[in-house]
Amino acid sequence: MTSAAPPTTVETDSSVQSAPMGESEWRLVWRRLRRKRLAMISLVIITIIYGMGILAPVIAPYSYTATNLDIPRQGPTREHWLGTDTLGRDMLSRTMYSARTTLVVTTAVILSGSLLIGNTIGLLSGYRGGWIDALFMRVGDVFSSLPGLVMLILINATLGERVTASVRGFERSTGIGGLVSSGLPSYLLVFSALSLFFWVGTARIIRAQILQLRERDFIVSAEALGATPWRVIRYHLLPNVSFLIILQISATLGGIAGSEIVLTWFGVGVQPPAASFGAMLFEGSGTRTFQTAPHLLLVPGGVVTLLLFAFNLLGDALNDAVRGR
Amino acid sequence: MTAYVLRRLLWLPVLLLIVSFATFALARFGPGDPIAVIAGQVRDPVVIAQIRADRGLDRPIPQQYLTWLSRAVRGDLGESYAQRGFEVSELIFPRMWISAQLGLVALIIVFAVGVPLGLLAARLAGTWMDPMIIGTLLFLQAIPVMVLIPPLIWMFAVKWQLLPVGGWDGIFALYWIAGVIAIPIPNPHLYIPLVAFTLPGFVGVARLVRITALEVNLEDYVRTARSKGLSEMTVQFKHVLPNALLPLITVVGFALAGIIEGAFFVETLMGINGIGRMTFEAVTSRDYDVILATTVVFASAFVICNLIAEIVYGFVDPRVRIGGSSRS
């Protein structure tokens, strides 16, 4: 969610970090982090929710698609700890699989959007400069001038059918079955659309840091010794921006998870029968529904709030820890 | 300064063109066939070809775009696909007005509540309440709008019957004292939407003000002001606040993004006939010309407000307008 939060970016004063971050310094950050009770609580929350997502096929008591119309909208019982939804599906299992969706989407977007695209562009722009830099930064300007959510809704609403059709075509030509019915096309669309908007922040931060590093003696001497650009980037620049990358990841996790939920709430994100918190929240959001079956909203709402809260706490604490507080 | 404003202003049409073209291409190229929506049950190829020609959908997309653009700048946004016989513009403008009113009130509240809250939080920094305050702010920010609204409606409108369940009835309502004197009060229809609307916003602003004020509180001139024996109120509002305000201008854009985003949920869940609800309905009914129009409207509003914020920022902070590329 590109919500009203201040920019999900990290400041890059030169004062923050002057020495390269070695192994021991990461240990220092970790030690500072461990002293913060809130940060540890948030780590525990994230681990539990993501763990639920990873282990969902193993620990879920029911299938997330198994309906039972005899017991629709039932409150918590001994058989269904968190009750059942409108189709009589087990809410606990749905929650676990929704956590899995969140896990998959956040991981994929972090890997592709932040790490791959954002990093590469940031490193290239900062190190190479010139027209490459100008081009990427102008493109980034355009993206950051757009209302992200509105564009994401538009992209997902219009391209959904086409992506599904092309995946279906892929199924036919290769003989691999079950891709469309597993909801893969909607996952693909959601995470590519999100990656499209989540690289800008990372790229800008990395670029700003690289611009400062490029003038430093150790880079200049490495170049003078004839190090290839690849070697300079791999061994001299990358280790020096890694802490920024970690900070940026922790700052954007909540936004990515929130965006997927919002898109699915709108009906343009992950498509049924795949489970998502967005779909669960939508189902529970009517006033009448809330009056008769509040658990339909409160169960996913509680988990989502906890998760976003944990992301916020962790981002804050990590920021402090890296800055030496 | 003039050069800076000019540069930012020149950027505006470029952005709007990019946004509208991207939106247009997506709305036209994206869906399998918009004709299928209009034609409905009709499968007669002659009729379909006729509709296609009428709407100009048989021409290449760049050409269609130019036609659409030349009409759009004159306020003609085409005909709605789902609500046949209605111009998109006559559907969209009344709703824009409602959303704009609501958004403006929300924006004012975000800053009016967020700034004092942030100053207060900064005053209490370092005390035992500090972690609690940060924790509470972060927690409030984490509650999604769509989770917040149903309990609020249920509690205030259904259970205690204090407020209307939803709808839109203008910003002000008349409150009659003894049936004789009428005084304008904020319309009760607004209370729940505004709480849901502004919560993430003012919490975000409060956090930012807290961080900035913490730094300003350490400045020498603040210590001097205190040691002169000025009252805490004077110190906070005359010395700390003006210096903590600068970064706030840049978040106007983000606050606005939050409000635009909130409009979707608040208007949809509260039955307010604004542009957010309209977008939601258009997305669910695949009404592409309406989606196109609302996206362009949202994007323009967003871009223009950001531009104003940037220009104001340039006025206040000379460093911004001197640097060649102001947004590295």
Interface residues (C-beta under 8 A of the other chain):
Chain A: M1 T2 S3 A4 A5 P6 P7 R37 L38 M137 D141 V142 S145 L146 P147 G148 L149 V150 M151 I153 L154 I155 A157 T158 L159 E161 R162 A165 R204 R207 A208 L211 G254 G258 I261 V262 W265 F266 G267 V268 L281 F282 G284 S285 G286 T287 T289 F290 Q291 P294 L297 G301 V304 T305 L306 L308 F309 F311 N312 L313 D316
Chain B: W11 L15 I18 V19 A22 T23 L26 A27 F29 G30 P31 G32 V110 P131 I134 G135 L138 F139 Q141 A142 I143 P144 M146 V147 I149 P150 P151 I153 W154 A157 V158 V165 P200 G201 V203 G204 V205 R207 L208 T250 V251 F254 A255 A257 G258 I259 I260 E261 G262 F264 F265 L269 T279 F280 V283 T284 R286 Y288 I291 T294 T295 F298 A299 F302 V303 N306 S325 R327 S328
